[in-house]
Structures are given as structure tokens and as C-alpha cells.
Amino acid sequence: MNRRHVLKAGVAAVAGALLLSAAGVTSAADTIKVGVLHSLSGTMAISETALKNTVLMTIDEINAAGGVLGKKLEAVVVDPASNWPLFAEKARQLITQDKVSVVFGCWTSVSRKSVLPVFEELNSLLFYPVQYEGEELSQNVFYTGAAPNQQAIPAVEYLMSKDGGSAKRFVLLGTDYVYPRTTNKILRAFLKSKGIAEADIMEDYTPFGHSDYQTIIAKIKKFAGEGKKTAVISTINGDSNVPFYKELGNQGLKATDVPVVAFSVGEEELRGVDTKPLVGHLAAWNYFMSVKNPQNTAFIKQYKAWAKANNVPNLDTVVTNDPMEATYVGIHMWAQAAKKAGSVDVDKVRKAMAGQTFKAPSGFVLKMDETNHHLHKPVMIGEVQDDGQFDVVWATKGPIRAQPWSPFIAGNENKQKL
């Protein structure tokens, strides 16, 4: 009799334990984990922290609307600290340990190149939200920033036009890593195809975190003083942009003399700079905060409200920018694809991403290309204003299809799709 009671108690205890265990599994499965892989410290924190904020804001927005497939999204945030090998380690941790369904992250191409083998090995998805040099396609990456034909090439064409100043000499100035060097390789080939001589192209690079631009600005002034209209194409990344632009002002290099068009400087990077001496210098993007339309008004209002609710530093000066828009669009498209697929399974979501559309803060309906994992995007060129915003001086009439493989590089003719 006593033995029977003991057995019943034991069975009840095991059953209870199993129920608790099942409840724990159910609880864990009630959310869909989403990885956030952005530098929150180091030289790239100036640019990437805002993208982390954008991911969290968009997750809150999606959760408030009911989540994805009846489940709330749960952000898993890591800090790879502007350390390129650490990006790969953190990516592997997110996928294998944290079991995220998708990752939103990276800024520099060297960080993307670092994580790419991890995503391909483990068959996970990365949404990459920043303009880049192209020359890459992966089944495991969706590129929501610009390819060269959606930023770099149109910007140089503008500088060569009458409206852009009819530039005849070009300074290719960048941070010393894959994105600037590959972009400038493409731009050299493009410039030569337009009849620009080798002697009229100056190329220079500085390391990440570089802060002394006196000598380089002096070299640019000398190069520009040799009789031909000169323009600077800047692929400087991270916090080096602050001393670069300060030195432009210090040496009185005005846009009317030598215009600078930047591919990695937007509203966020200019928050730390006195922009009055920089009025008229340019940036090429696919979105600017100053664009007027209902979608953008709502996007700016939403981000400012989220920043206030979450005590974002320097709250009174928060801005939106192009990579933030690309992040926002990418997350919504992923959520739409998961709903269409009825699953967050990588292979099913990948298939459902083809042709996804979203009305973006730029004011355009953006589409994920059916074959090359890139967005169709508009191109805009903006002039720096004294308040750190940009006045759009040129734009395409609508979105244009990305060419990941530049036609100016030999052998790329048949590489435009996966």
C-alpha cells in the first residue's frame, strides 16, 4: 500500500516536471528571436548605434501590430565593437546559441565579408542595410542599401554635369578597406570610360579612426589648384568623418571651390560637426530626412517618440538617415515574407522575399528584386545645409534596379542574378 503511494507520488512528480519543462519550451517558443549585429563601441559606433535603435523601434512597431505569425519578436543585441573578426564570432553566437531566425546588422564591407562565411555555412539570413561596393551576391544576404549604380556612379555623373559643376579632375579619398578600394576601382574604370586621364585622378586612403587630415586637405588644395575643376569623392567611414569635415572648414575648402560628395556621411555623422563651413558639399543616398511626404513625416515622428521613450542620448538632436530607412524597410519586408511563407524557416522566407514591396519613408514603393537580393531604390543627391540637413538637388524619377556586378569591371556581364 505504502509502496503504491510512493509510486504514484513518483509518477506525479515526473509528470509535473515534464509539464513544467513543456511549459518552459512553450514559453521560449512564444517569441521569435531576431539578431542585432551592430557596433555600439569603437570607431563605427557613431554610425551603427542608430541602426540598432532602428531595429528595436521597428520590432516594437511590429509587436504592437500583433507580431509575426502570432508571436512577438524578441531582439538579441550584441556588440562586435568595430572589431571585424569579432563580427564573425558574434554572428555564430546569435545563430547557434541564441537561435535567432534572422540577423539585421553590419555597416562596413569588411564586417559583412567577415560574417558572410558564417551565414552561408549555417544557412542563416543577414539583412545588410548600407550602401556598398557590389561585386557580391549571396543566397544568405539581402542587400537593402545601394549598389554602385544606385549611388556612386550617379553621383560622379552629377559632378561631371553642368549642374554639378563640370568636374574634370577627381580625388578618390577613402578609409583603407574593401569598400572604398573596390568602389574606387569601379569609379576609376568609369572615369576612364568618360575620357578622364590617369593624371586627373588622385587616390588616397587613411586607416579607421584617422584624425589628422591637415596634410591630405593641403594635397587636395594643391591638386585642385592646377587649372581644372576638381571634385572629391569621399568613402571615409566612421568617426574619421568628424575631423575630415572640420579640417575642410579650417582650411577654407568650400564647396564652390572643390565640392566633396560623400557616400558614407549622412545626418547622423553631421550631428558632431559645425556644418556652416560645409554648406554646399554633397552626399549621395537613397533617402534624406528632409524629404517631404506622409511616410517620412510618420517615420521621423515615430523615431523621435521612440528615442524619447528609451532615453536615447542627445535626444533633442536625433535624426533619421538612409541606412536607418534601409534597416526599417528590410525588417518589414522580412516580416511580410515570413507571414507569406507561414514560417520563419530560412529557405521558405528566402523564397517569399522575392518581389516583396514596401512604401518607404523615401516616398517610393521599394521592391526586393526577384533574382538578385537587392532593392530597387531611388537615387538622391543632397547639399549640406547649415542645420546639418540636406537639400535634395537631384533625384531619379523613381526606383532603379540594382546592378550588384559593375559593368565597368571586365567579366561581370553575366553575373546580375543568383
N, C-alpha and C positions, 0 to 999 in steps of 0.2 A: 504493500500500500504506500509506504513512505517512498519506496523506490519509484512508484508510478508518479507521485507528486514531483519528485526530483526530475524525472524525465520530462514531464510536462513543463516544468519551470525552465528546464534547459532549452526545450524546443521553443518556448515562448520568447526566451532571451535571444536565441539565434534569429527567430522571425523578426523580433523588434530591431535587432541590429541590421538585418537585411533591409527592413523598411527605412531605417534611418539612412542607410547607405544609399538606397534608391532615391530617397528624398534629396540627399546631397547631390547626386548626379543630376536629378531633375532641376534642382536649384541652379547648378552650374550651367545646365543646358538652356536655362531661361534667357540667357543673353548670347549675343553673337559678338565675339571679341574681334576688335579692329586694332591693328598695329599702327603706331605713330612713330616714325623714324626720322626725327629732325634734330639737328644740333641746337641745344639750348645753352651751350657754353662754347668758348673758343671763337675763332675768327669769323665763323659763319652764323653765329647766334644772332647777329644784327639783322640778318635776313630770314633765318629759319624759324625763329620763335613765333613770328606772326603766323606762319603756316601751321604750326602746332595749335595755336589758338583757333585758327580757322577750322581745323579738323574737329576740335572739341565743340565749337559753336554749331557746326553742321550736324554733328551727331546729336546734340541737344535738340536741334530743329526736327530731325528725322524721328527721334524718340517721342517728341511731343505730338507728332502726327501718327503715332502708333507703331513706330519701329519698322522692322523688316521681317516679313513672314511671321508676324505676331510676336516677335521678340525684340527686346531693346538692344541697341548697340552699346557695347562696353569698350571704351578706349583703353589700350595698354600703351602707355607712353614711355619711351626710353630716350636716353641722351647719348648719342655717339660722339658728342663733344668735338666736332670738327676733326675727328681722327679717322682717316679713311679706312684702315684695317678694322677699326672698332665698329664701323658701319656693318661690315660683314658678320662680325660676331653677334651684334645686336639683332640683325635680321634673322640669323639662325635661331637665336633665343626666342624671338617673337613667334617664329613658325613652329619650332619643335617643342618648346617648353610652355609657352603661353597659349599655343594652339589658336592663333589668330586666323581668321578666314581671309583676310586681305591686309595689305600694308599700304599706307599713304606716307610717302616720305622722299628724302634726299633732295639736295639742291645742286651741288656741283656734279659734274660728269664723273669726276674721279670717285665720288661716293657711289654713284649709280653703277659704275664699272666694278667697284668693289663688291657690291651686293648681288650683281647680276648672276654670277655662277651659283649662288646660294638659292635664289628664286628658281632658277632652271633645274637645279639638282632636286629640289624638294617640291617642284611643281606648285609654287605659290604665286600670288599675283601682287605686283607692285604698281601703284599709280604714281607716276612721276610728273610733278606739276610745273616744271621750269623749262624755259627755252633752252635749246641745246644745239650741239653741232651736227646732229644727224649721224649718218654713217652707221646706223644700228637699227635692227628690228629684232624683237624677241616675243615669242608667244606668251611670255610671263610678265611683260610690261605693257601698260597702257600709258602713252605719252600725251599728257594733256597740255603741255607747254608747246611753244613754237618750234618747228623745224626751220632750217636756214631760209627756205623760200617764203616763210611766214614772218620773218623778222630781218635777218642780216642782209639778204640780197635786196629787198625793197628799200631798206634804209640807205644802202650805198647808192642805189639808183636815184633816190631822192636827193642825196648830196650832190650827185653829178648833174641833176636837172637845174634849170634856170631858177625855179622856185627854191631849191635847196642850196643855191649859191654857186653852182657850176664848178665844183671842186675838180682839180686836175692832179693834185698830189694827196697822198693818204698816209696817215700814221696809224699803224695797227698796234695798239697798246693793250696788253693783257696780263693777267695773272698767269704764272708759269705752270700750266697743267693742260689736260687734254682738250677741254672745251675751247679755250682761246686759241690754242695752236691749230686745232683741226678747223675751227671756224675761219681762222686767218689763212689757212691753206686753201680753203674754198674761195675766200674773198680775193686772194692773190690771182687765182685762176680766172675768176670772174673779171677782175680789173684788167688783166692782160687781154681777155677776150674783147674788152671795150677799148683797147688801144693804149692803156696806161703803161708807160715804160717802167722797167725794173728800178731805174734811178729815182722814180717818183713815188716809190713805196718804201716807207721806213717801218721797221718792225722791232718791237722791244717788249720785254717781259720782266715782271717783278715777282718775288715769292709771295705766298699767302702771308697776310699780316704786315706787308711792307708799309712803311710810314713816311719815308723821306723821298719826296718827289721833286725836290729843287732841281737836281741835275737833269732829270728827264724832261721837265717842263722847259728848262733852258734849251735842251736839244730840239724840242719841238718848235720853239720860237725861232731857232736858227734855221731849221729845215723849212719852216713856213716863210722865212724872210728871203727866200731865193727866187722870188718872182712869180710863182704860180699859186693860185688859190688852193689852200690846204685845209683838210678836214681830218679830225681824229676819230677813229673807231675804237671805242673802249670796251674791252671784255674783262676789265678789272672786276674781281668778285670780293664780296665780304666787306669787312670794316676798313680795308685799304681805300675804299672809295672816299671816306671822310677826309683823310689828309690829301688825297689827289685833288679833290674839288676845292679844298681850302687853298692849296698851292696854286691852282689856276687863278683864284681870286687874288692871292698875294702877288703874283707876277703880272696881273692885269691882262691875262689872256682872255679876251672877250669873245663871245660868240660871233660878233660881227667881223672879227679878225680870223679866228680859227675855230669853227664850230666843232664841238665834241658830240658825237652820238653814242649813247651808252646802251648796251644790251642787258646789263645786269643791275641797273640803277633805276629805282622807282621811288614812289612816295615814301616808303619805309626808310630807305637808305638816306634820303634827303632830310629826314627829321633831325639829324645831328649836325646839319650844315647851315651856315648863313647863306641862303640862296640868292640874296640880292646881287652879288657879283656874277652869278651864274645864269642870270636871265638870258634866254635865247638859246642856251645849249639844249641838246636834244636827247630824247630816249625813244627807242622803238619797242613797242609792245603790242599786245592784242587787246588790252584793256587799260583804261586810266580811270582813276577815281573821279575825275572831273566830267566824265561822260554823263550827259543828261538823258535819262529815260526812267520809267517807273521801276524797272527791275533793279537798276543801280541805286536809286533812291532807297528802295527797301533793303538792299544788301548793306549799304552804308549804315542805315539806321539800326539794322539787326546787329551788325558788328559792334557799333558803339554801345548799344544796350548790353550786349554780352560782355564787352570789356568792362563796363561799369559794374555789372553784377559779379564779375570774377576778379575785381580789383587789379586789372592789368596796369602795370607801371606807366606813368606819364599819360594817364587817362585822357587828359584834355587835348592831347595831340595825336591820338590814334588815327591811323589812316588805313585805307584799303589799297591793294595793288594787284598787278597782273598775276603773280603766282598764287595769291590768295584766291582770286577768281578761278584760276585753273584747278586749285585744290577743291574748292566748293563744287564746281561742275563735276569733277571726277567722282567725288563721293556720291553725289546724287545719281549720276549715271550708273555707278556700281549698284546702288540700292535698287534702281529701276531694273537693272539686269537680273539681280537676284530674285526680284518679285516675278519677272517674266519667266525665269528658269524654274521658279518654285523651290529654289535651293541656293545655298552659298557654296556649293561644290565648285571648285576652280574650273574644271572643264566645262560645266554647264553655264557658269557665269561668263566665261570667256566667249562662248558661242553667242550668248544673249546680248553681249556688249555691242556686237556688230550692228551699226545703224542706229544706235541709241541717240536720241536728241534731247536737248535741254535749252530752255530760254535763259540765257546767261545775263549777268549784270552788264556785259558789254552792249546789250540791247539786241543781240542777234541770237537766232536759234543755231546752236552749235551741234554738229553731228560727229559721232565717232565713225571713222571710215570703216567700211565693211571688210577691208582687206589689209590695212597697214597699221592698225592700232594707234593712229594719230587722229586728233581732232581737226575738222575743218574750221578755220579761225579767220576773223578779220585781221588786218594789219593796220596799226595806227602809229603815227609819229607825233610826239608831243614836244613842245618847247617848255623849258623850265620857267616858272613864274616866280615872283619874289616871295610868294607864300609857300613855296615848296610843292605846289601843284603843277600840272602840265596843261597847256593849251594845245588841243589837237590841231595840227596844221596840215595834216594829210592823212587820208584813210582810204582803204579799199571800199568799194560799194557794198561788199558782203563778204562772207567767209570764203577762204580759198583752201583748196585741198593741199595737204602737206606732201612734200617730196622728201622723205627721210634720207634718200641717197641723192646727193647733189649731182646734177647733170654736168657740172663743171669738173668732176673728177672722173677720169677715164675708167671704164669698166662698170659703171653704175647703171647703165642703160636699162637693164632688165631686173633691177632689184627693188622695185617700188611696192612690192607686196610680200606678205608672208607665204 
